[in-house]
Amino acid sequence: MLPSSMKSYIIRWLEDHRALVVCAFCLPASFLFTLLLRLRAFARRLTSDPQRHDSAVRRIQSQVLEWNKLPSKNKRLLCTSRPNWLSLSITFFQKHLHHQVPIPLYDILELDEEAGTVRVEPMVTIGDITRYLIPKGYSLAVTIELDDATLGGLALGTGMSTHSHKAGLYHETITSYEVVLGDGSLVTATATNEYSDLYKALPWSHGSLGFLVALTLKIVKVKPYIRIKYTPVRGQNNYCDLIRKLSGTHEAEPTRHPDYIEGTIFSKDEAVVMTGEYADYDGRLAVNHCSRWYKPWFYKHVESFLEEGEKEELIPLRDYLLRHNRPIFWVVEDMIPFGNNALFRLFFGWLLPPKPAFLKFTTTPGVRAYTFTRQVFQDIVLPIQELEKQIELAIQLFEKFPLLVYPCRIIDHGPLSGQLRRPHAKYLVPGTNYAMYNDLGVYGVPGKVKHKKPYNAVAAMREMERFTRDVGGYSFLYADIFMDREEFGQMFDLSLYDAVRTKYMAQGAFPHLYDKVKPEIDVFSIGERNVIRGQ
């Protein structure tokens, strides 16, 4: 066993030479790992048959029925057998303590162009669905920017895109969920049928109410390109006001709002606001295939307009939807500071991004405990009228740029409408039943860590969560949370959720939502032991 001084030296060396370690080991290993996953997916597609869906679901039902026959002393709570490392969640749910059921459902089942929907199995990914829909002239109404995210995972968690100021959160685009309950029965939940209460509680439930076996999502007609306009803005009030104006924070339709809106904040007083519209080819505009391996990372491309000034260009639709995939927004820069160098992109850009599944697969408990105090991955949904306060607090706590801002419509569906608390009346857009919120994305290594300043990850995140609760916002639950059970119940409305758990046999069959999403490590004790004191 290595002495503590040697461990500290090794850790410090790895930190100081992180880029070398990533380039020499992580990227090649991740690439090989990705090839293996693609081969497995290809083999699965060769044997794919949507007609087998019903028989696959019956097998899942039979396994749940068999579990119900077990003696009480031998019963462990149910979860899927999908490995933690395949999930994009930062946490490592302790599946080894649970009864695991395989959910081998990877097919696109049906495209209904007349109804404007697509029915899919839960393990279909964003990459799968964009490759399927875009050539047909369609897209999901909400498409997040990561290729590996599964549609089922987003359905039971959440998702948001630059189209969410029109479409709302991902779950607003789901018309039905097909779910195997704790007693083995199969039900289809919609907003208007007898299972409407289950339909309302499934978003943000993270697999704690049943096994999702299919879902139906809304699609939208699209054109082959996005005509994107980059507007550099100086002055915090100016860029905040522009984002609010473009998204319709103070006025409802029929005022015309862009199809896509995104803000990237590069400093307290500098941002680039992007607006996009579906478009056909226009020879007067340059075409930017921004997701190709040799192209500049998208956020770096965006940053260039702070100097160049306002500009328009065309981006092919799939390139646009996956524009942040290669640098994982801007996280890869913390791993490889020279990753956006033109020569590096040309010769090694095809190795990017490091596969999130590989990074999780190689994360030991020790690495997990060490790294969570030295990086931040948070998406937080907050009222856009409080945008200046959000940004100020994020700067104070994390000193991390860029910051990501997506406007998002949060709809007031009335009482007992799910885990999201109703938006406060003061935030509602006049004459509507919705408020304009935004996602605040904070990703990467905080500036305080980089510059070896004092930094307490637990204190910083608890302060951010306190602010989020105070203004009626919500933390995305794929990330680490630092709330105790009582604070969690203050942020989220669990009234309907708890009733649904009892009514649909989830109580005693599936873990509670809080237990499903809380970190598997003791964040409080580890955080205190790993406070960065500064140098």
C-alpha positions in Angstrom: 0.0 0.0 0.0 1.4 3.4 -1.0 2.1 5.9 1.8 -0.1 9.0 1.8 2.8 11.3 0.8 3.4 9.1 -2.4 -0.4 9.1 -3.1 -0.5 12.9 -2.8 2.5 13.2 -5.2 1.0 10.9 -7.8 -2.3 12.8 -7.6 -0.6 16.1 -7.9 1.5 14.9 -10.9 -1.6 13.5 -12.6 -3.3 16.9 -12.1 -0.4 18.9 -13.4 0.0 16.6 -16.4 -3.6 15.9 -17.1 -3.5 16.7 -20.8 -0.6 14.2 -21.3 -2.5 11.5 -19.5 -5.7 12.2 -21.5 -3.9 12.3 -24.9 -1.6 9.3 -24.3 -4.1 7.0 -22.6 -7.7 8.2 -22.3 -8.3 9.3 -25.9 -6.9 6.1 -27.6 -8.6 3.9 -25.0 -11.8 5.8 -25.3 -11.7 5.5 -29.1 -11.3 1.7 -28.9 -14.0 1.5 -26.3 -16.3 3.5 -28.6 -15.5 1.1 -31.5 -16.5 -1.9 -29.3 -19.8 -0.1 -28.4 -20.5 0.7 -32.0 -19.8 -2.9 -33.1 -22.2 -4.1 -30.4 -24.8 -1.5 -31.6 -24.3 -2.6 -35.2 -24.8 -6.3 -34.3 -27.9 -5.3 -32.5 -29.2 -3.4 -35.5 -28.6 -6.5 -37.7 -31.0 -8.5 -35.6 -33.3 -5.6 -34.9 -37.0 -6.2 -35.4 -39.7 -3.8 -34.1 -42.1 -6.7 -34.4 -40.4 -8.4 -31.4 -41.3 -5.5 -29.1 -44.3 -7.1 -27.6 -42.5 -10.4 -26.8 -39.6 -8.4 -25.3 -42.0 -6.5 -23.1 -43.7 -9.8 -22.0 -40.3 -11.1 -20.9 -39.8 -8.0 -18.7 -43.3 -8.4 -17.3 -42.6 -12.1 -16.5 -39.4 -11.1 -14.6 -41.3 -8.6 -12.5 -44.0 -11.3 -11.8 -41.3 -13.7 -10.8 -39.8 -11.1 -8.5 -43.2 -10.6 -6.9 -43.3 -14.3 -5.9 -40.0 -14.1 -4.0 -40.2 -14.3 -0.2 -40.1 -10.9 1.4 -36.7 -11.5 3.0 -35.2 -12.2 -0.5 -36.7 -9.2 -2.2 -34.5 -6.3 -3.2 -35.9 -3.2 -4.9 -36.1 -3.3 -8.7 -33.9 -1.4 -11.1 -32.7 -1.9 -14.7 -29.5 -3.9 -15.3 -28.1 -1.2 -17.6 -24.5 -0.6 -16.3 -24.0 2.7 -14.5 -21.2 3.6 -16.9 -23.6 3.7 -19.9 -25.7 6.4 -18.2 -24.9 10.1 -18.6 -25.7 10.7 -15.0 -22.7 11.8 -12.9 -23.7 9.6 -10.0 -23.2 5.8 -9.6 -26.4 4.3 -8.4 -25.7 1.2 -6.3 -27.3 -1.3 -8.6 -25.5 -4.2 -7.0 -27.8 -3.8 -4.0 -30.9 -4.1 -6.1 -32.8 -6.7 -8.2 -31.8 -6.0 -11.8 -34.0 -6.5 -14.8 -32.7 -6.3 -18.4 -34.5 -3.8 -20.6 -33.1 -4.7 -24.1 -35.2 -2.2 -26.0 -33.3 -0.3 -28.7 -35.7 0.0 -31.7 -37.6 2.9 -33.4 -41.1 1.4 -33.6 -43.3 3.7 -35.7 -43.3 7.1 -37.4 -46.8 8.6 -37.7 -46.4 11.6 -40.0 -50.1 12.3 -39.9 -50.2 12.6 -36.1 -46.7 14.2 -36.0 -45.3 11.6 -33.6 -42.6 8.9 -33.4 -42.9 5.8 -31.1 -39.6 4.5 -29.8 -38.2 2.1 -27.3 -36.4 3.7 -24.3 -32.8 2.8 -25.3 -32.9 4.7 -28.6 -30.3 7.5 -28.5 -30.3 11.0 -29.7 -27.8 9.9 -32.4 -30.1 7.1 -33.5 -33.2 9.3 -33.8 -31.5 12.2 -35.5 -30.1 9.9 -38.2 -33.6 8.4 -38.6 -35.7 11.6 -38.6 -33.7 14.3 -40.3 -33.4 12.6 -43.7 -37.2 12.3 -43.6 -37.6 16.1 -42.9 -38.3 15.8 -39.2 -36.7 16.3 -35.8 -37.8 15.8 -32.2 -39.4 19.0 -30.8 -36.6 19.0 -28.1 -33.2 17.5 -29.1 -30.4 17.7 -26.5 -26.9 18.1 -27.8 -25.3 14.8 -26.7 -25.3 11.8 -29.1 -25.4 9.1 -26.4 -28.3 10.4 -24.4 -31.2 7.9 -24.5 -34.8 9.0 -25.2 -36.1 6.9 -22.3 -33.5 8.4 -19.9 -34.5 11.9 -20.9 -38.2 11.0 -20.5 -37.8 9.9 -16.9 -35.2 12.6 -16.2 -35.5 15.7 -18.2 -34.0 17.6 -21.1 -33.9 21.0 -22.7 -32.8 22.5 -26.0 -32.5 25.8 -27.7 -36.0 25.3 -29.0 -37.5 24.9 -25.4 -38.7 28.5 -25.3 -41.3 27.3 -27.7 -41.7 23.6 -26.9 -40.9 23.5 -23.1 -39.0 20.8 -21.4 -38.5 17.5 -23.1 -41.4 15.8 -21.2 -43.9 18.4 -22.7 -43.3 16.7 -26.0 -44.2 13.2 -24.9 -47.7 12.1 -25.7 -47.6 8.6 -24.1 -45.5 6.4 -21.8 -45.8 2.6 -21.9 -44.8 1.3 -18.4 -44.4 -2.0 -16.7 -45.6 -1.5 -13.1 -44.4 -3.1 -9.9 -47.1 -5.8 -10.1 -46.0 -6.7 -13.6 -48.9 -5.1 -15.4 -48.4 -3.0 -18.6 -50.2 0.3 -18.9 -50.1 3.2 -21.3 -50.3 6.6 -19.6 -51.4 9.7 -21.5 -52.5 13.2 -20.4 -56.2 12.3 -20.8 -56.7 8.6 -20.0 -57.3 6.8 -16.7 -53.5 6.9 -16.0 -53.2 10.6 -16.4 -51.8 10.9 -12.8 -49.0 8.5 -13.7 -48.4 10.4 -16.9 -47.9 13.6 -14.8 -45.6 11.9 -12.3 -43.3 10.0 -14.7 -41.1 13.1 -15.7 -38.3 13.7 -13.2 -39.1 10.2 -11.6 -35.8 8.7 -12.8 -37.1 5.1 -13.0 -38.6 5.1 -9.5 -42.2 4.4 -10.6 -41.8 1.6 -13.1 -40.0 0.2 -16.1 -40.4 2.4 -19.2 -40.8 0.1 -22.3 -41.9 2.6 -25.0 -42.8 6.2 -25.4 -44.3 8.4 -28.1 -42.9 11.8 -28.8 -43.9 14.9 -30.9 -41.9 15.7 -34.0 -41.6 18.9 -36.0 -41.2 19.5 -39.7 -37.7 20.9 -40.4 -35.6 22.2 -43.2 -32.0 21.0 -44.0 -30.2 24.0 -42.5 -30.3 26.3 -39.5 -29.7 29.9 -40.4 -27.9 31.1 -37.4 -27.2 34.7 -36.4 -24.4 35.5 -33.9 -24.9 38.7 -32.0 -22.1 39.8 -29.6 -23.4 41.9 -26.7 -21.4 43.8 -24.1 -23.0 44.7 -20.7 -24.7 42.2 -18.5 -28.1 44.0 -18.5 -27.9 44.3 -22.3 -27.4 40.6 -23.0 -29.9 39.5 -20.3 -32.5 41.9 -21.7 -31.9 40.6 -25.3 -32.4 37.0 -24.3 -35.6 37.9 -22.4 -36.9 39.9 -25.4 -36.1 37.2 -28.0 -37.7 34.4 -25.9 -40.9 36.3 -25.2 -40.5 36.7 -21.4 -42.8 39.7 -21.3 -45.0 39.1 -24.3 -46.8 36.0 -25.7 -47.3 34.9 -29.2 -48.3 36.0 -31.9 -45.1 38.0 -31.5 -42.6 36.1 -33.7 -39.8 34.5 -31.8 -36.8 32.6 -33.4 -36.9 28.8 -33.6 -33.7 28.5 -31.6 -32.2 30.8 -28.9 -28.9 30.3 -27.1 -26.7 32.5 -25.0 -23.0 31.8 -24.3 -21.6 34.1 -21.6 -17.8 34.5 -21.8 -17.4 37.0 -19.0 -19.6 39.0 -16.7 -19.9 41.7 -19.3 -19.5 39.8 -22.6 -21.8 37.3 -24.3 -22.8 36.1 -27.7 -26.6 35.5 -28.3 -27.5 33.1 -31.1 -30.8 32.9 -32.9 -31.6 30.3 -35.4 -34.3 29.6 -38.0 -35.0 26.6 -40.2 -33.8 27.3 -43.7 -33.1 26.0 -47.1 -29.7 26.4 -48.8 -28.8 30.0 -49.6 -25.7 30.5 -51.8 -25.2 33.9 -50.3 -24.3 32.4 -46.9 -21.4 30.3 -45.9 -22.1 26.7 -44.7 -20.4 25.6 -41.5 -20.2 21.8 -41.0 -19.4 22.6 -37.4 -19.4 19.0 -36.0 -16.7 17.7 -38.3 -13.5 16.6 -36.5 -11.2 19.3 -37.9 -13.6 22.3 -37.3 -13.1 24.7 -34.4 -15.0 23.7 -31.3 -18.4 25.4 -31.5 -18.1 27.6 -28.4 -14.7 28.8 -29.6 -16.2 29.6 -33.0 -18.9 31.5 -31.2 -16.4 33.4 -29.1 -14.7 34.7 -32.2 -17.7 36.9 -32.9 -16.9 39.1 -29.9 -14.2 40.5 -32.1 -15.7 39.9 -35.6 -19.1 41.4 -34.8 -22.5 40.2 -35.9 -22.7 37.6 -38.6 -25.0 35.0 -40.2 -24.2 31.5 -41.6 -25.9 28.2 -42.4 -25.3 25.1 -40.3 -26.7 21.7 -41.5 -29.4 20.7 -39.1 -27.7 17.6 -37.6 -24.4 19.5 -37.2 -26.4 22.2 -35.3 -28.2 19.7 -33.1 -24.9 18.1 -32.1 -22.7 21.2 -32.2 -21.6 20.8 -28.6 -20.9 17.1 -28.8 -17.1 17.1 -29.6 -15.9 19.3 -26.8 -18.8 18.2 -24.5 -19.8 21.9 -24.4 -16.4 23.1 -23.1 -15.4 20.4 -20.6 -12.8 18.9 -22.9 -10.8 22.1 -22.7 -10.1 21.4 -19.0 -8.7 18.0 -20.0 -6.8 19.1 -23.1 -6.1 22.9 -23.0 -4.6 22.7 -26.6 -7.5 20.6 -27.9 -8.8 23.4 -30.1 -5.4 23.9 -31.8 -5.8 23.6 -35.6 -3.1 20.9 -35.9 -4.4 18.9 -33.0 -7.9 19.0 -34.5 -6.6 18.0 -37.9 -4.6 15.0 -36.7 -6.4 14.0 -33.5 -9.8 15.6 -33.6 -11.4 12.4 -34.8 -10.6 10.9 -31.3 -13.0 13.4 -29.7 -15.0 13.4 -27.6 -13.7 11.1 -24.9 -16.6 8.8 -24.5 -18.6 9.7 -21.3 -19.2 5.9 -20.9 -15.5 5.3 -20.9 -14.8 8.0 -18.4 -17.4 6.5 -16.1 -16.2 2.9 -16.7 -12.7 3.9 -15.6 -13.8 5.9 -12.6 -12.9 4.2 -9.3 -14.6 5.1 -6.0 -11.4 6.9 -5.0 -11.3 8.9 -8.2 -14.9 9.7 -7.9 -14.5 11.0 -4.3 -11.5 13.1 -5.4 -12.8 14.6 -8.6 -16.3 15.7 -7.4 -14.7 18.3 -5.2 -12.7 19.7 -8.1 -15.2 20.0 -10.9 -18.8 21.2 -11.4 -21.4 19.8 -13.8 -24.7 21.4 -13.2 -27.8 22.4 -15.2 -30.2 24.5 -13.2 -33.7 25.7 -14.3 -34.3 29.2 -13.0 -36.7 32.0 -13.7 -35.2 34.1 -16.5 -36.3 37.3 -14.8 -33.6 36.5 -12.2 -30.9 35.9 -14.9 -28.6 38.7 -13.6 -28.7 37.2 -10.1 -28.0 33.7 -11.4 -25.0 34.8 -13.3 -23.6 36.9 -10.4 -23.9 34.0 -8.0 -22.4 31.5 -10.4 -19.4 33.8 -10.9 -19.0 34.3 -7.2 -19.2 30.6 -6.4 -17.4 29.0 -9.3 -15.5 31.5 -11.3 -16.2 29.4 -14.4 -16.7 30.6 -17.9 -18.3 30.1 -20.4 -21.8 29.9 -18.9 -24.7 28.4 -20.9 -28.1 30.0 -21.1 -31.1 28.3 -22.8 -34.5 30.0 -22.4 -37.3 27.5 -21.6 -41.0 27.6 -21.2 -42.3 26.2 -17.9 -46.0 25.5 -18.1 -48.3 25.8 -15.2 -50.5 22.6 -15.4 -52.3 23.4 -12.2 -52.1 21.6 -8.8 -50.9 18.1 -8.4 -49.2 18.2 -11.9 -45.9 16.5 -11.1 -42.6 17.0 -9.3 -42.0 20.5 -10.7 -43.5 23.2 -8.5 -45.8 25.6 -10.3 -44.1 28.8 -11.5 -44.8 31.8 -9.3 -47.5 34.1 -10.7 -45.1 37.0 -10.9 -43.0 35.1 -13.5 -45.9 34.1 -15.8 -45.9 35.6 -19.3 -48.9 37.9 -19.4 -52.1 36.2 -20.8 -50.6 32.7 -20.7 -50.3 29.7 -18.5 -46.5 29.5 -18.7 -43.4 31.3 -17.4 -40.1 31.8 -19.1 -37.3 30.1 -17.3 -33.8 29.3 -18.4 -31.2 26.6 -18.1 -28.0 27.8 -16.5 -25.2 25.4 -17.5 -22.0 25.4 -15.4 -19.5 22.8 -16.6 -15.9 22.0 -15.9 -13.1 22.9 -13.4 -14.0 26.0 -11.3 -11.5 28.9 -11.7 -10.9 28.7 -8.0 -9.5 25.2 -8.4 -7.5 26.1 -11.5 -5.9 29.0 -9.7 -5.5 27.1 -6.4 -7.7 29.4 -4.5 -9.7 28.3 -1.4 -12.7 26.3 -2.7 -15.3 24.2 -0.9 -17.4 22.3 -3.4 -20.2 21.4 -0.9 -20.6 24.9 0.4 -20.7 26.3 -3.1 -23.3 23.9 -4.4 -25.4 24.2 -1.3 -25.5 27.9 -1.7 -26.5 27.5 -5.4 -29.2 25.1 -4.4 -30.5 27.4 -1.7 -30.8 30.2 -4.2 -32.5 27.8 -6.6 -35.1 26.9 -4.0 -35.7 30.5 -3.0 -36.6 31.6 -6.5 -38.6 28.5 -7.4 -36.1 26.7 -9.6 -35.1 23.1 -10.1 -31.8 21.3 -10.2 -31.3 18.7 -13.0 -31.0 15.4 -11.2 -28.4 13.8 -13.5 -25.9 15.8 -11.6 -24.7 15.5 -8.0 -27.2 17.1 -5.5 -26.1 18.4 -2.1 -29.6 18.6 -0.5 -30.8 16.5 2.4 -34.2 14.8 2.1 -36.1 17.8 3.6 -34.5 20.3 1.3 -35.2 18.1 -1.7 -38.9 18.1 -0.7 -38.8 21.9 -0.6 -37.4 22.1 -4.2 -39.7 19.5 -5.7 -43.4 18.9 -5.1 -43.7 15.2 -4.1 -47.4 15.2 -3.3 -48.6 13.6 -6.5 -45.4 11.5 -6.8 -45.9 9.9 -3.4 -49.6 9.2 -4.1 -48.7 7.6 -7.5 -46.0 5.4 -5.9 -48.7 3.9 -3.6 -51.4 3.7 -6.2 -49.3 2.0 -8.9 -47.4 -0.4 -6.7 -44.0 1.4 -6.9 -43.7 1.6 -3.1 -41.7 -1.4 -2.0 -40.9 -2.3 -5.6 -38.7 0.6 -6.8 -36.4 3.0 -4.9 -37.7 6.4 -3.9 -36.7 9.3 -6.2 -34.4 10.9 -3.6 -32.7 7.6 -3.0 -32.3 7.1 -6.7 -30.6 10.4 -7.5 -28.7 11.3 -4.4 -24.9 10.7 -4.7 -23.6 7.3 -3.8 -20.8 8.9 -1.8 -21.1 10.9 1.4 -20.7 14.3 -0.2 -20.7 16.2 3.1 -17.9 14.3 4.8 -15.8 13.9 1.6 -16.3 17.5 0.8 -15.1 18.7 4.2 -12.0 16.4 4.0 -11.2 17.7 0.5 -11.7 21.5 0.9 -9.0 23.2 -1.2 -7.2 25.6 1.1 -5.4 27.5 -1.6 -1.8 28.3 -2.0 
